[in-house]
Amino acid sequence: MKNTFLIILSLFLVTSCQKEINLDLDDQSGKIVIEGNITDQTGPYIVRITKSVAFTKQNQYPAVAGAQVVVSDNTGQTETLQYVGNGQYQTTSFVGAPGKTYTLKVQAEGQQYTAQSTMPQPVDFEGLSQDSFKFGDKTSYTLLPIFTDPSVLGNRYLFSFTINNLSKKYINVFSDNLNNGLPNQRPLILPNDDNDGADHEVKPGDTIHVEMQSIDNNIFTFYSALLDLSGAGGGVTPSNPPSNISNGALGYFSAHTESTKSFVIQ
């Protein structure tokens, strides 16, 4: 039986070749959902804690207040986060940096949850290159993220993008299993009205905002499984993406690097 998994979908839709996810899952409400991010950019960093709900009640996620949320790293840095409302707990002085391993500890509703994530070294996001292709009289556009994968095998990447000022976010995950040490050759395919559920057809003049993350393998596995869960990845569907958070919590804790670029479609 598939479990209801609403984490992430409250914030964005995950895509494979920008195929939108539409889940048809059974109800499993009331589980703790934790979304935490530490980056190499200036904080504050946010950990959001909510409860899962029936799939028919999407976008109505009860916030969990009164939790104790602590983040630390392997060099002794530690901080207890402050609750700022809407299920969000925020750092004040914590600093993220590549190469460090971060630990999240959450005490909520009588249960303890822990997670770890190691922030990879950043990979230079050099820019974006546009291409297009035609089917009949329709033109579709792609953007190629320009970067060179390091020579050491095992790099994992997450690319997200938004269009103009729209809130919908599209996600791709890449590994270097096939192009280790080489310039990237995998484009981001931008939505058109042939994409399932696409509500915007990219056209000249649109601005595409792209974020590149270097992520650890656990987070790569999480997003890859979420793609499979949608049916977009073509793999075996898991009951829930494999969270790196203990004690049965849904969600993820990610320490990653970030770099952003914007591109106007020509």
N, C-alpha and C positions, 0 to 999 in steps of 0.2 A: 504494500500500500504506500502510495506517495504521501509524504507529509507536507502540510502547508508551510511554505517558506517565503516570508514576505520581506525579510531584511533585504536591503539594497533596492528593491523595487520601489520603496517609498522615496528614494532619492534619484534613481536613474534606471534606465533600461539597459540590460547587457546585450551585446550583439555579437554575432559571428558573421563577418561580411555585412555588418549592420542589419542583420535580421533581428527584428524586435521580438522580445520574449513575451509570449502570452501563455501563462501557466494555467492548467486545469487540474488543480490538486485538491485532495481531501482536506478536511478541516482539522487543524491541530493548533488550537489557540492556547495562550497562557504561558508560553515558554519565554524565558529571558532571552532577549536579543541585544547583543553588544556589538557596537561598531566603534573601533578605536584606531586612530592614526597618529603616528609620530613621523615627522619629515625632517629633511635637512634645511628647511626654510624656517624663518623666524616664527615662533609660536604667537598666540597660545594654540595648544593642541586640544582636540576635543575627543572625549569618549561619550558616546550616546547610548543610553540604556532604555529599552522599551520592552513591551510584551508583544508577542505574536498574537494575531487575531485571525478570525475566520477569513478565508480568501475573499468572501463576498463583502467584507468590510475594509477593503484596501484604503490606504491613506488615513486610517484611524488607528494610530498606534499608541496605546496607553503609555505615558512616560513613567519611568521608575524613579521616584525621588527617595532621598534618605539613604542612598547607598554610600559605602566607603570605597573610593577609587584611588588606587596608588599606582604610580608608574615609577620605574627605576631603571638604571642601566648597570652594566657590568663594571663600571668605574666608580660606583658608590653614589652617584647622583640619584636622588629620590624626591618625590613630591606627592602630597595628597591633593587631589583635585577638588576644586570648589564647584558646588552645584549652581548653575546659572539659569535653570528652568528648562522646561520642555525636554526633560530627560538628559540634558547635556551637562557634562562635568568638564571643567576647563583648567588647564595649567596656568600658572602665572609667571614662572621663571625657568621652567624646564627647557633644556636645549638638546635638540636632536642633532646627530652627526653620523656620517657614514662609518661603517666598520664596527659599530657598537651593537650589542645585544640588549634589547629592551624587554622588560617584564611588566605585565599588567596584572594587578590583583584587584578583584572586585568582591566586596561583601554586600550582598543584596538579598533581602527577604529571607534571611536565615541561611543562605547558601554562599559558598565561596567559589569563585571562578578565577582561573589563572591562564595566562597566555604568554608566549615569548615570540619575538620576531627580531631578526638581525637585519640591519639596514645595509644593503649592498653599497659598493662604491658607485658614484655617479658615472654615467656614460654621456658624453657630449652630444646634446641635441642641436645639430648644426642648422637645421632649417626644414622647409617643406617644399616639395616639388609637385606641381599639378600635372595631371594627365586626364584624358577624357576618352570615351569610346561611345560609339553609336549603335543602337539597335533600331533599325527603321529610321524614323524621323526624330527619335528621342536621343538626347545627349546625356550621358551620365559622367560624373566626375570622380576622380580619385586624387588623394594626396599621399605622396610618399614621404614618410619621416626620414630625414637624412641623418644617419649616424652610422658609426662603425663599431661592430661588436668587438669587445676585447678578445684577446687570443685564448684566454682561459675559458674552458667549457663550463657552462652552468648558469649563464646570465638569463634573467627572466625580466620581461617588460610588460607593463600595462599602458595602453594608450587610451585616453578618453578625449572626446571632443563634443563641443556644443556648436550650434549654428546661430549666428547673430546674437540676439539677446534672449533666445529661447532657453527654457530651463532643462529640456530633455537632454540627457547625456548618453552618448554611445560609447561602448567599451570594446576594446580588442585586447587579447593577451598574446604575446609572442614569446617563444623560446629560441635559443641559439642552437638547437639540436641539428639543424640542417644548414645553418650559415655561420657556424662558429668562426669568429675572427674576420668576418667579411663585412663589407658595406651592406646595409639593409636593402632588401629588394621587395618587401611586402608592403603594399599600399593600404591605406584606409579607404574603403569604398563608401562614398557619401550617399545619403539616401535620396531616392527619387520616388515618384508616385507608384512605382512598381514594387517597392519594398513593402512587406506586410506591415500595415499599421502606420506607415510613414505619414506624418502630418505636415511635412515641408519638403518640397522638391528643390534641391540645391540648384542654384542658377548663378550666372555671372553677377557680380556685385555682392554676393553673400560673403560674410566674414566667418571663417571657421577657426575656432579657438581650440587648440590641441595641447593636451598635457601629457608628457612622457614621465612615467615612473619606472625606476629600477626597483623590483620587488623581490622578496625571497621566495623560495620554492613552495613553501606552504601556502602563500597567498596566490601564487600562480596556480597551484592545484585547486584552491578554492574557486577561483574564477573559471578555470577550465571546466570544473564539475558543474558550475552554475550554467555554463553554456550547454553542457550535455543535458542538464535537467530541462532546459528549454526545448531540446530536440535539435538545436542549431548546430551542435558540435558533432553529431553523428555517432556518439559513443553510447556506452551503457548508462542509463539514467539512474543516478543514485537517489536514495530517499531524501537526503539533504546534502548540500555541499559540505565537504569535510572541514569543519571549523577547526582552527588552531586554539580554540578556547575550551578549557576543561569543563567537566561536570555537566555536559549536555547542553550548554548554551549554544544558541544559534549566533551566527555572525562571524566576525574576524577581528584580529588585531594586527595592524600592518605598520612596520617601520620601513619607510621607503624614501628615495630621493624624488625630487620633483623638478621639472623644467617645462616651461610653457612657450608656445609660439602661436601667432595668429597669421592667417593667410586670407587674402581677398581673392575669390574665384574670378578668373579672367574669362 
